[in-house]
């Protein structure tokens, strides 16, 4: 590297729900390498499908610009209703991973009503009691009686001085009977104040008008280290019977959005 070149760096972006999609391996790497979900990728296709060993749960990553990119579904059982979670393309991978972590590691201590996660973080209910909005007004979460949840995240489409209008950043939908601890985990990931690491130049331009970017930059290799530290941490905390050797296959896909 010449003296004029600088090592690549990443920005620390907040709020995290407006940071953009990020690295999908944050979701897929633990599922395959720690919990041994089986890949069934379609040749010559960008679609990624990971299936749990009991075949009752699967994760689908399908880059469809007109539909949800992430789908996490469970087929149900004699004691559990079927459910589905869907996330739009610009949902931060770290927020999607909150759901897959909660599914694979089992129920954690969480409120019976997941919306309490938002209220405890200072988000306010609207006149319609089943709606909660973020303090900055960019997020609306609507809950329905049987547990279905709609999330809509917006951002300004220009500088605030020019009277910008709101533009949808991403949406998510959780069906009826989605386990409350999964919903609570996602909402906790949204309200976290910890910034996310992103390549500022790769961010969708309109998101930059609504985020805060810390002055201090982080070397880009730190994000790679954080990913594999995460995999090792989940592996160390996994309990149960030993899993079979990992099936042969190539490296996990990486795509940023």
C-alpha positions in Angstrom: 0.0 0.0 0.0 1.4 3.4 -1.0 1.7 6.2 1.5 -1.2 8.0 -0.2 -3.6 5.1 0.2 -5.8 4.8 3.4 -7.1 1.5 4.8 -10.8 1.1 4.2 -13.0 2.1 7.1 -16.6 1.8 8.2 -19.0 4.3 9.7 -20.9 3.9 13.0 -24.5 4.6 12.0 -27.5 5.3 14.3 -30.4 4.8 14.6 -29.8 1.2 13.7 -33.1 0.7 12.0 -32.0 3.1 9.3 -28.5 1.7 8.7 -29.5 -0.4 5.7 -29.2 -4.1 5.0 -25.6 -4.8 5.8 -24.0 -8.2 5.6 -26.5 -11.1 5.4 -23.9 -13.5 6.8 -24.8 -12.0 10.2 -28.0 -14.1 9.9 -26.9 -17.0 7.7 -23.4 -17.9 9.2 -24.6 -18.9 12.7 -27.5 -20.9 11.2 -25.3 -23.0 9.0 -22.1 -23.2 10.9 -23.4 -23.4 14.5 -26.9 -24.9 14.2 -26.3 -26.8 11.0 -29.3 -25.6 9.1 -29.1 -27.2 5.7 -28.6 -25.1 2.6 -30.6 -25.9 -0.5 -29.5 -23.2 -2.9 -30.9 -23.1 -6.4 -28.1 -23.3 -9.0 -27.5 -20.0 -10.9 -29.9 -18.2 -8.6 -29.4 -15.5 -6.0 -32.0 -17.2 -3.7 -30.6 -18.7 -0.5 -32.7 -21.2 1.5 -31.6 -22.7 4.9 -33.7 -25.4 6.5 -33.6 -26.6 10.1 -32.8 -30.3 10.5 -36.3 -31.2 11.6 -37.7 -29.5 8.4 -40.2 -27.5 10.4 -38.4 -24.1 10.1 -36.7 -22.4 7.2 -35.1 -19.1 6.2 -35.4 -17.8 2.7 -33.4 -14.9 1.4 -34.9 -13.9 -2.0 -33.7 -10.6 -3.6 -37.1 -9.5 -5.0 -37.2 -5.7 -5.2 -41.0 -5.8 -5.1 -41.4 -8.1 -2.2 -39.9 -9.0 1.2 -36.3 -10.3 1.0 -36.1 -12.2 4.2 -38.7 -14.8 5.2 -38.5 -16.9 8.4 -41.3 -19.5 8.7 -42.3 -22.4 10.9 -44.7 -25.1 9.7 -46.1 -25.6 13.2 -46.6 -28.8 15.1 -49.2 -30.6 17.3 -48.5 -28.0 20.0 -47.6 -24.9 18.0 -49.4 -22.9 15.3 -47.6 -22.2 12.0 -46.2 -18.7 11.7 -44.2 -16.5 9.4 -41.9 -13.4 9.7 -41.0 -11.3 6.7 -38.6 -8.4 6.4 -37.9 -5.9 3.6 -34.6 -5.5 1.7 -33.2 -2.7 3.8 -34.0 -4.3 7.1 -30.6 -4.4 8.9 -29.3 -8.0 9.0 -28.6 -7.5 12.7 -32.3 -7.0 13.3 -33.3 -10.1 11.3 -30.6 -12.0 13.2 -32.3 -11.1 16.5 -35.2 -13.3 15.3 -33.1 -16.2 14.2 -31.0 -16.1 17.4 -34.2 -16.2 19.5 -35.5 -19.2 17.4 -32.3 -21.2 17.6 -31.3 -20.5 21.2 -34.7 -20.9 22.7 -37.1 -18.6 24.7 -35.4 -16.0 26.8 -36.9 -13.9 29.5 -39.1 -11.4 27.8 -42.4 -9.5 28.5 -45.6 -11.3 27.7 -46.6 -8.3 25.5 -43.6 -7.6 23.1 -44.8 -4.0 22.7 -43.6 -3.4 26.3 -40.1 -3.5 24.8 -40.9 -0.4 22.9 -42.6 1.4 25.7 -39.7 0.7 28.1 -37.5 2.4 25.5 -39.7 5.5 25.5 -41.7 4.8 22.4 -45.3 6.1 22.7 -48.7 4.6 22.0 -50.9 6.6 19.6 -54.6 7.3 20.1 -55.1 3.9 18.5 -53.8 1.8 21.4 -52.3 -0.9 19.2 -50.0 1.5 17.4 -46.6 2.6 18.8 -44.2 5.2 17.2 -40.5 5.8 17.7 -39.6 9.2 19.3 -38.1 10.4 16.0 -41.3 9.5 14.1 -39.5 7.2 11.6 -41.0 3.9 12.9 -44.6 2.8 13.4 -45.4 -0.6 14.9 -49.0 -1.9 14.8 -50.1 -5.0 16.7 -53.2 -7.1 16.1 -55.2 -9.2 18.6 -53.7 -12.6 17.7 -50.1 -11.3 17.7 -49.7 -10.2 14.1 -47.4 -7.2 13.8 -46.7 -4.7 11.1 -43.5 -2.5 11.2 -43.0 0.4 8.8 -39.8 2.4 8.8 -39.5 5.6 6.9 -36.8 8.2 6.3 -36.5 11.7 4.9 -35.9 11.9 1.2 -33.8 15.0 1.4 -32.2 17.5 3.8 -34.5 18.7 6.6 -34.2 22.3 5.6 -35.9 21.6 2.3 -39.1 20.2 3.9 -38.5 16.6 3.0 -41.2 14.0 2.7 -41.2 10.6 4.3 -40.0 7.7 2.1 -40.4 4.0 3.1 -37.1 2.4 4.1 -38.4 -1.1 4.9 -41.4 -2.9 6.2 -41.8 -6.1 8.2 -44.7 -8.4 8.9 -45.1 -11.1 11.6 -48.1 -13.3 11.2 -50.6 -14.4 13.9 -49.1 -16.9 16.4 -45.5 -15.6 15.9 -43.8 -16.6 19.3 -43.8 -13.5 21.5 -40.1 -14.0 22.4 -39.1 -13.7 18.7 -41.1 -10.5 18.3 -39.6 -9.1 21.5 -36.1 -9.9 20.3 -36.6 -8.1 17.0 -38.1 -5.0 18.8 -35.2 -5.1 21.3 -32.8 -5.1 18.3 -34.6 -2.0 16.9 -34.5 0.1 20.1 -30.9 -0.7 20.9 -28.8 2.4 20.9 -25.7 0.6 19.7 -24.7 1.9 16.3 -24.1 -0.5 13.3 -21.0 -0.6 11.2 -21.6 0.3 7.5 -19.8 1.4 4.4 -21.0 4.9 4.2 -20.4 5.1 0.4 -22.6 2.0 -0.1 -25.5 3.3 1.9 -28.7 4.1 0.0 -28.4 7.9 -0.5 -31.8 8.8 1.0 -31.0 7.1 4.3 -28.1 9.4 5.0 -30.5 12.3 5.6 -32.0 10.7 8.6 -29.1 9.0 10.4 -26.3 10.1 12.7 -22.8 9.0 11.7 -20.1 9.1 14.4 -16.9 11.0 13.5 -14.8 8.1 14.6 -14.4 5.5 11.8 -13.7 1.8 12.4 -11.3 -0.4 10.2 -13.4 -2.6 8.0 -11.7 -5.8 9.1 -13.3 -5.2 12.5 -16.7 -6.0 11.1 -15.4 -9.3 9.8 -13.9 -10.1 13.2 -17.2 -9.2 14.9 -19.0 -11.7 12.6 -16.9 -14.6 13.4 -16.7 -13.7 17.1 -20.5 -13.8 17.0 -20.4 -17.3 15.5 -17.9 -18.5 18.1 -20.0 -17.0 20.9 -23.2 -18.7 19.8 -21.3 -22.0 19.4 -19.9 -21.7 22.9 -23.4 -21.1 24.4 -25.2 -23.8 22.4 -26.5 -26.7 24.4 -28.0 -30.1 23.6 -26.7 -33.2 21.8 -23.7 -32.8 19.6 -24.4 -32.0 16.0 -23.2 -34.0 13.0 -20.2 -32.7 11.0 -21.0 -29.8 8.8 -22.1 -30.9 5.3 -19.7 -30.0 2.5 -20.2 -26.8 0.6 -18.7 -23.5 -0.4 -18.5 -20.3 1.6 -21.6 -18.5 2.6 -22.9 -15.8 0.3 -22.2 -12.2 1.0 -24.3 -9.5 -0.5 -24.7 -5.9 0.8 -27.7 -3.7 0.0 
